[in-house]
């Protein structure tokens, strides 16, 4: 009985020791896991503080105490980026090209990202006045991009501010250009409008160059006349088309007369040349015939005279011909056998 009691005591003590050992192991494992997680978080914070990324659709500007120290761009040879080097305000800026991971000074330097994709700005409809004093509502849109993130951030800052500035410059130039033409040209002459929009695009790019903005395309989306001006504009357009059609018909008739005159002149020349050639050939034939007649006459004059007289009879006399001639006439000597 004493042995059994001792065995139970030993089992209880061993079980208690095992329980204490398992608790200590679990506590040690949890502490190690917590230290590892904290270490990873600290490492991530440190790495994030020292680095930043620029993806394929971005450009970046690095500032230090609100002063630009470097920029990451798509094309370091872009004219706007090259102009940056010549500006004393940005002389000390480091310019980098590429995508991926970059380094910065932690907690001191900050990074601002800008898109490098095309941005579409759909302007609101505005009233414009043409040369012939017609009022037209015009609605256009523009596609633009941030060509220089440094000057964009300093001079504009946001896409909203850029849209406001683009709108002001575009409509200022658009009103000037449309004020030089009549309303029907704005509606009907596509070639002129394409050239005009190209002039507007070049002008706007010149005005926005110092803002780091480049206009890629400008298009007129819609033009609309006020109801009270539509009849007069349509009538003017119809008159313009009638005038063009009349001019085309007049040009066609003039060309037809010219072609006919040239054809008649060529026909007259060809006929004259043919007549001249025919007369030449007839003369040559008559000369050849006279030569043959002369040769025949020289060989046998009497036979030649008989043959010529018989030819004359054939031409003059037929079944219905009645002639009265004297028997001693030279013309009748062969009839009477003289």
C-alpha positions as CSV (number, residue, x, y, z in Angstrom):
1,X,0.0,0.0,0.0
2,X,2.9,2.3,0.8
3,X,4.4,1.6,-2.6
4,X,1.2,2.4,-4.4
5,X,0.9,5.7,-2.5
6,X,4.5,6.6,-3.4
7,X,3.9,5.8,-7.1
8,X,0.9,8.1,-7.1
9,X,2.8,10.9,-5.5
10,X,5.6,10.5,-8.1
11,X,3.1,10.6,-11.0
12,X,1.5,13.8,-9.7
13,X,4.9,15.5,-9.3
14,X,6.0,14.4,-12.8
15,X,2.7,15.6,-14.4
16,X,3.0,19.0,-12.7
17,X,6.6,19.4,-13.9
18,X,5.6,18.6,-17.5
19,X,2.8,21.1,-17.3
20,X,5.1,23.8,-16.1
21,X,7.6,22.9,-18.9
22,X,5.0,23.2,-21.7
23,X,3.8,26.5,-20.4
24,X,7.3,27.8,-20.3
25,X,7.9,26.6,-23.9
26,X,4.8,28.2,-25.3
27,X,5.6,31.5,-23.5
28,X,9.1,31.5,-25.0
29,X,7.7,30.7,-28.5
30,X,5.2,33.6,-28.3
31,X,7.9,36.0,-27.2
32,X,10.1,35.0,-30.1
33,X,7.3,35.3,-32.6
34,X,6.4,38.8,-31.3
35,X,10.1,39.9,-31.5
36,X,10.2,38.6,-35.1
37,X,7.1,40.4,-36.1
38,X,8.2,43.7,-34.5
39,X,11.6,43.3,-36.3
40,X,9.9,42.8,-39.7
41,X,7.7,45.9,-39.1
42,X,10.7,48.0,-38.0
43,X,12.7,46.7,-41.1
44,X,9.7,47.6,-43.4
45,X,9.5,51.0,-41.9
46,X,13.2,51.6,-42.3
47,X,13.2,50.3,-46.0
48,X,10.1,52.5,-46.7
49,X,11.9,55.4,-45.2
50,X,15.0,54.9,-47.4
51,X,13.3,53.9,-50.7
52,X,10.4,54.7,-53.0
53,X,9.1,53.2,-56.3
54,X,8.1,54.8,-59.6
55,X,5.9,52.6,-61.8
56,X,5.4,52.7,-65.6
57,X,2.6,55.3,-65.5
58,X,4.4,57.7,-63.1
59,X,7.0,60.4,-62.8
60,X,8.2,61.7,-59.4
61,X,9.6,64.8,-57.7
62,X,11.7,64.5,-54.6
63,X,11.7,67.5,-52.2
64,X,13.7,68.4,-49.2
65,X,12.3,71.1,-46.9
66,X,10.0,72.1,-49.8
67,X,12.9,72.5,-52.1
68,X,13.1,70.2,-55.2
69,X,16.3,68.1,-55.1
70,X,15.6,65.5,-57.8
71,X,13.1,64.4,-60.4
72,X,12.5,61.0,-62.1
73,X,11.2,61.4,-65.7
74,X,10.3,59.3,-68.7
75,X,12.7,60.9,-71.2
76,X,15.7,62.8,-70.0
77,X,16.2,64.2,-73.6
78,X,12.7,65.8,-73.7
79,X,13.1,69.5,-74.7
80,X,11.2,70.7,-71.6
81,X,13.6,68.7,-69.4
82,X,16.7,70.0,-71.2
83,X,15.3,73.6,-70.7
84,X,15.2,72.8,-67.0
85,X,19.0,72.5,-66.9
86,X,19.3,76.1,-68.3
87,X,17.0,77.6,-65.7
88,X,19.1,78.9,-62.7
89,X,16.2,78.1,-60.3
90,X,16.6,74.4,-61.1
91,X,20.4,74.2,-61.7
92,X,21.1,71.9,-58.8
93,X,18.3,69.4,-59.4
94,X,19.3,65.8,-60.1
95,X,17.5,64.5,-63.1
96,X,17.0,60.7,-63.4
97,X,15.3,58.5,-66.1
98,X,13.7,55.2,-65.5
99,X,11.3,53.2,-63.4
100,X,11.6,51.0,-60.3
101,X,13.2,51.4,-56.9
102,X,15.0,54.7,-55.9
103,X,16.6,55.9,-52.6
104,X,15.9,59.0,-50.5
105,X,16.9,60.4,-47.2
106,X,14.4,59.2,-44.6
107,X,12.1,61.6,-42.8
108,X,13.8,64.6,-44.5
109,X,12.9,64.0,-48.2
110,X,9.4,63.6,-49.5
111,X,8.2,62.2,-52.8
112,X,5.3,63.3,-54.9
113,X,4.1,61.2,-57.9
114,X,2.6,62.6,-61.1
115,X,1.0,60.6,-63.9
116,X,2.8,60.4,-67.3
117,X,-0.4,59.3,-69.2
118,X,-2.5,61.4,-71.5
119,X,-5.2,63.4,-69.6
120,X,-8.4,64.4,-71.4
121,X,-10.0,67.7,-70.5
122,X,-13.5,68.1,-71.8
123,X,-14.2,71.8,-71.8
124,X,-17.7,73.3,-71.3
125,X,-19.6,74.9,-74.2
126,X,-18.8,78.6,-74.7
127,X,-20.2,81.3,-77.0
128,X,-18.0,82.7,-79.8
129,X,-18.8,85.3,-82.4
130,X,-17.8,84.9,-86.1
131,X,-16.6,87.5,-88.6
132,X,-20.1,87.9,-89.9
133,X,-21.4,88.5,-86.4
134,X,-23.0,85.1,-85.9
135,X,-23.1,83.7,-82.3
136,X,-22.2,80.0,-82.1
137,X,-21.9,77.7,-79.1
138,X,-18.7,75.7,-79.4
139,X,-17.7,72.6,-77.3
140,X,-14.2,71.2,-77.6
141,X,-11.8,68.9,-75.7
142,X,-8.1,68.7,-75.3
143,X,-5.6,65.9,-74.5
144,X,-2.5,66.9,-72.6
145,X,0.3,65.4,-70.5
146,X,2.7,66.6,-67.8
147,X,5.9,67.0,-69.7
148,X,7.9,68.4,-66.8
149,X,6.9,67.4,-63.3
150,X,9.1,69.9,-61.6
151,X,7.7,73.0,-63.2
152,X,4.2,71.5,-63.1
153,X,4.4,71.1,-59.3
154,X,5.9,74.6,-58.8
155,X,3.7,76.6,-61.2
156,X,0.4,74.7,-61.2
157,X,0.4,71.9,-58.7
158,X,-2.8,70.0,-59.5
159,X,-4.7,68.7,-62.5
160,X,-7.7,70.9,-61.6
161,X,-5.6,74.0,-61.7
162,X,-4.1,72.8,-65.0
163,X,-7.6,72.4,-66.5
164,X,-8.6,75.9,-65.5
165,X,-5.4,77.3,-67.1
166,X,-5.8,75.2,-70.3
167,X,-9.4,76.3,-70.6
168,X,-8.5,80.0,-70.4
169,X,-5.8,79.8,-73.0
170,X,-7.6,77.6,-75.5
171,X,-10.8,79.7,-75.5
172,X,-8.9,82.9,-75.7
173,X,-7.1,81.8,-78.9
174,X,-10.2,80.0,-80.2
175,X,-12.2,83.2,-80.0
176,X,-9.5,85.1,-81.8
177,X,-9.3,82.5,-84.7
178,X,-13.1,82.1,-85.1
179,X,-13.5,85.9,-85.1
180,X,-11.5,85.9,-88.4
181,X,-13.9,83.7,-90.4
182,X,-17.6,83.5,-91.3
183,X,-20.0,81.0,-89.7
184,X,-20.4,78.8,-92.7
185,X,-16.6,78.3,-92.9
186,X,-16.6,77.0,-89.3
187,X,-19.3,74.5,-90.3
188,X,-18.4,73.4,-93.8
189,X,-14.6,73.9,-94.4
190,X,-13.0,71.0,-92.6
191,X,-9.5,71.6,-94.0
192,X,-9.5,75.2,-92.7
193,X,-10.7,74.1,-89.3
194,X,-8.0,71.4,-89.1
195,X,-5.4,74.1,-89.9
196,X,-6.9,76.5,-87.4
197,X,-6.9,73.9,-84.6
198,X,-3.2,73.2,-85.3
199,X,-2.5,76.9,-84.9
200,X,-4.4,77.0,-81.6
201,X,-2.5,73.9,-80.4
202,X,0.9,75.5,-81.2
203,X,-0.1,78.8,-79.5
204,X,-1.4,77.0,-76.3
205,X,1.8,74.9,-76.1
206,X,3.8,78.1,-76.3
207,X,1.8,79.7,-73.5
208,X,1.9,76.6,-71.2
209,X,5.5,75.6,-71.8
210,X,6.6,77.2,-68.5
211,X,3.9,75.2,-66.6
212,X,5.3,71.8,-67.5
213,X,2.2,71.0,-69.6
214,X,2.1,69.8,-73.3
215,X,-1.1,69.9,-75.3
216,X,-1.1,66.8,-77.6
217,X,-4.4,67.3,-79.4
218,X,-7.4,69.8,-79.6
219,X,-10.7,68.9,-81.2
220,X,-14.0,70.6,-81.6
221,X,-16.7,68.2,-80.3
222,X,-19.8,70.1,-81.2
223,X,-20.9,73.3,-82.7
224,X,-24.5,74.6,-82.3
225,X,-26.2,77.7,-83.5
226,X,-28.8,79.6,-81.6
227,X,-32.3,79.0,-83.0
228,X,-32.7,82.6,-84.2
229,X,-29.5,82.5,-86.3
230,X,-30.0,79.1,-87.9
231,X,-32.1,80.2,-91.0
232,X,-29.7,82.9,-92.0
233,X,-26.7,80.7,-91.6
234,X,-28.2,77.8,-93.5
235,X,-29.2,80.2,-96.3
236,X,-25.7,81.6,-96.5
237,X,-24.3,78.1,-96.7
238,X,-26.8,77.2,-99.5
239,X,-25.8,80.4,-101.4
240,X,-22.2,79.5,-101.0
241,X,-22.7,76.0,-102.3
242,X,-24.8,77.4,-105.3
243,X,-21.9,79.8,-106.1
244,X,-19.4,76.9,-106.0
245,X,-21.6,74.8,-108.2
246,X,-22.0,77.6,-110.7
247,X,-18.3,78.1,-110.8
248,X,-17.8,74.4,-111.5
249,X,-20.3,74.5,-114.3
250,X,-18.7,77.6,-115.8
251,X,-15.3,76.1,-115.6
252,X,-16.6,72.9,-117.3
253,X,-18.2,74.8,-120.1
254,X,-15.1,76.8,-120.7
255,X,-13.0,73.6,-120.8
256,X,-15.5,72.0,-123.2
257,X,-15.2,75.0,-125.6
258,X,-11.4,74.8,-125.4
259,X,-11.4,71.1,-126.2
260,X,-13.8,71.5,-129.1
261,X,-11.8,74.4,-130.5
262,X,-8.6,72.4,-130.3
263,X,-10.3,69.4,-131.9
264,X,-11.6,71.6,-134.8
265,X,-8.2,73.1,-135.3
266,X,-6.6,69.6,-135.4
267,X,-9.3,68.4,-137.9
268,X,-8.7,71.4,-140.2
269,X,-5.0,70.7,-140.1
270,X,-5.5,67.0,-140.8
271,X,-7.9,67.8,-143.7
272,X,-5.5,70.3,-145.2
273,X,-2.7,67.9,-145.0
274,X,-4.8,65.1,-146.6
275,X,-6.0,67.5,-149.4
276,X,-2.4,68.5,-150.1
277,X,-1.3,64.9,-150.1
278,X,-4.2,63.9,-152.4
279,X,-3.4,66.8,-154.9
280,X,0.2,65.7,-154.9
281,X,-0.7,62.1,-155.6
282,X,-3.2,63.2,-158.3
283,X,-0.6,65.4,-159.9
284,X,1.9,62.6,-159.9
285,X,-0.8,60.2,-161.3
286,X,-1.6,62.7,-164.1
287,X,2.1,63.2,-164.9
288,X,2.6,59.4,-165.0
289,X,-0.5,59.0,-167.3
290,X,0.7,61.8,-169.6
291,X,4.0,60.1,-169.8
292,X,2.4,56.8,-170.7
293,X,0.2,58.5,-173.3
294,X,3.2,60.2,-174.8
295,X,5.1,57.0,-175.0
296,X,2.1,55.2,-176.6
297,X,1.6,58.0,-179.1
298,X,5.3,57.9,-180.1
299,X,5.2,54.2,-180.7
300,X,2.0,54.2,-182.9
301,X,0.3,57.6,-183.5
302,X,-2.5,56.2,-185.6
303,X,-3.4,53.4,-183.1
304,X,-3.2,56.0,-180.3
305,X,-5.6,58.2,-182.1
306,X,-8.0,55.3,-182.7
307,X,-7.9,54.2,-179.1
308,X,-8.5,57.8,-177.8
309,X,-11.4,58.3,-180.2
310,X,-13.0,55.0,-179.1
311,X,-12.6,56.0,-175.5
312,X,-14.4,59.2,-176.3
313,X,-17.2,57.3,-178.1
314,X,-17.6,55.2,-175.0
315,X,-17.9,58.2,-172.7
316,X,-20.2,60.2,-175.0
317,X,-22.4,57.7,-176.9
318,X,-24.8,55.1,-175.3
319,X,-28.0,53.4,-176.4
320,X,-30.2,56.5,-175.9
321,X,-27.8,59.0,-177.4
322,X,-28.6,60.7,-180.7
323,X,-25.9,62.8,-182.3
324,X,-25.9,64.7,-185.5
325,X,-22.4,65.2,-187.0
326,X,-21.1,65.8,-190.5
327,X,-19.6,62.9,-192.3
328,X,-16.4,64.8,-192.9
329,X,-16.0,65.5,-189.2
330,X,-12.7,64.2,-187.7
331,X,-14.8,62.9,-184.8
332,X,-16.9,60.6,-187.1
333,X,-14.2,59.4,-189.4
334,X,-13.9,56.0,-187.6
335,X,-17.7,55.6,-187.5
336,X,-17.8,55.9,-191.3
337,X,-14.7,53.9,-191.7
338,X,-12.7,56.8,-193.2
